[in-house]
Amino acid sequence: MKEVKAFIHRGRVVDVIHALEDGGFGYLSVSDVKGLLTALSAQEQVYSMELGERVTRQIKLEVFCEDDQVDRAVQLIRLHGRTGQSVAGWVYQSTVDRAWPIDGHTD
């Protein structure tokens, strides 16, 4: 199993999620984060007291999929996450050793 983690601009997240869902990817997690991507506009930036500089409001998207699906997930994120910038975000891939469901059963 693989985890695909992407840091993308907030304005692209809806299109990316729809493309992933249409592609059959159902295990998604979306988080608001602050990072150092180049902002598309001043509205995308806030001042971070912790860092002492402006940061960009962006999205961290996590997709969990089988090994044979990872290339398609990355392709969809890179295609639908485009903004016209030379670098509009980053995509990372990691191996998931094990995964367990959270269910109502007690062991």
C-alpha positions as CSV (number, residue, x, y, z in Angstrom):
1,M,0.0,0.0,0.0
2,K,1.2,3.5,-0.7
3,E,0.5,7.0,0.7
4,V,0.6,9.9,-1.8
5,K,1.0,13.2,0.0
6,A,0.6,16.5,-1.9
7,F,1.0,20.1,-0.9
8,I,-1.2,22.2,-3.3
9,H,-2.8,25.6,-3.6
10,R,-6.2,25.9,-2.0
11,G,-7.8,27.0,-5.2
12,R,-6.9,23.7,-6.9
13,V,-8.1,21.3,-4.2
14,V,-11.7,20.9,-5.4
15,D,-10.6,19.9,-8.9
16,V,-8.0,17.5,-7.6
17,I,-10.4,15.8,-5.2
18,H,-13.1,15.5,-7.9
19,A,-10.5,14.0,-10.3
20,L,-9.3,11.5,-7.6
21,E,-12.9,10.5,-6.7
22,D,-13.8,10.1,-10.3
23,G,-10.7,7.9,-10.7
24,G,-11.8,5.6,-7.9
25,F,-9.7,6.9,-5.1
26,G,-11.7,6.9,-1.9
27,Y,-9.2,7.1,1.0
28,L,-8.5,10.8,1.1
29,S,-7.5,13.2,3.8
30,V,-7.5,17.0,3.4
31,S,-5.8,19.4,5.8
32,D,-5.3,23.2,5.9
33,V,-1.6,23.9,6.4
34,K,0.7,26.8,6.1
35,G,3.9,26.5,4.0
36,L,6.3,28.2,1.7
37,L,4.8,27.6,-1.7
38,T,4.9,30.8,-3.9
39,A,1.6,32.5,-3.4
40,L,-0.7,33.1,-6.3
41,S,-2.0,36.3,-4.7
42,A,-1.7,38.3,-1.5
43,Q,-5.0,36.7,-0.3
44,E,-3.2,33.4,-0.1
45,Q,-0.6,34.6,2.4
46,V,-0.7,35.3,6.1
47,Y,2.0,36.4,8.5
48,S,3.4,33.7,10.8
49,M,4.4,34.8,14.2
50,E,6.2,31.5,14.7
51,L,8.4,31.9,11.6
52,G,8.6,35.6,11.5
53,E,7.6,35.8,7.9
54,R,4.7,35.5,5.4
55,V,3.5,32.0,4.7
56,T,1.1,30.6,2.1
57,R,-2.1,29.0,3.1
58,Q,-2.2,25.7,1.3
59,I,-3.7,22.2,1.4
60,K,-2.1,18.9,2.4
61,L,-3.8,16.1,0.6
62,E,-3.2,12.5,1.5
63,V,-4.3,9.6,-0.7
64,F,-3.9,5.9,0.3
65,C,-4.0,3.4,-2.5
66,E,-2.6,0.1,-3.7
67,D,0.8,-0.1,-5.2
68,D,-0.5,-0.5,-8.8
69,Q,-2.7,2.7,-8.4
70,V,0.0,5.1,-7.2
71,D,1.2,6.3,-10.7
72,R,-2.4,7.2,-11.6
73,A,-3.0,9.1,-8.3
74,V,0.2,11.1,-8.8
75,Q,-0.7,11.8,-12.4
76,L,-4.2,13.1,-11.4
77,I,-2.8,15.3,-8.7
78,R,-0.1,16.8,-10.9
79,L,-2.5,17.4,-13.8
80,H,-5.4,19.0,-11.8
81,G,-3.1,20.8,-9.3
82,R,-1.5,23.0,-12.0
83,T,-1.7,26.8,-11.5
84,G,0.5,28.1,-14.3
85,Q,3.5,28.5,-12.0
86,S,6.7,26.6,-12.7
87,V,6.3,24.8,-9.3
88,A,2.7,24.8,-8.0
89,G,3.2,22.3,-5.3
90,W,4.9,19.0,-4.4
91,V,3.8,15.3,-4.4
92,Y,5.5,12.7,-2.2
93,Q,5.1,8.9,-2.1
94,S,5.6,6.7,0.9
95,T,5.2,3.0,1.6
96,V,2.5,2.0,4.1
97,D,3.6,-1.1,5.9
98,R,0.2,-1.9,7.5
99,A,-3.2,-0.5,7.9
100,W,-6.0,-1.4,10.2
101,P,-9.7,-0.5,10.2
102,I,-11.2,1.1,13.2
103,D,-14.3,-0.9,13.9
104,G,-16.8,-1.6,16.7
105,H,-15.3,-4.9,17.7
106,T,-13.1,-5.4,20.8
107,D,-10.2,-7.7,20.7
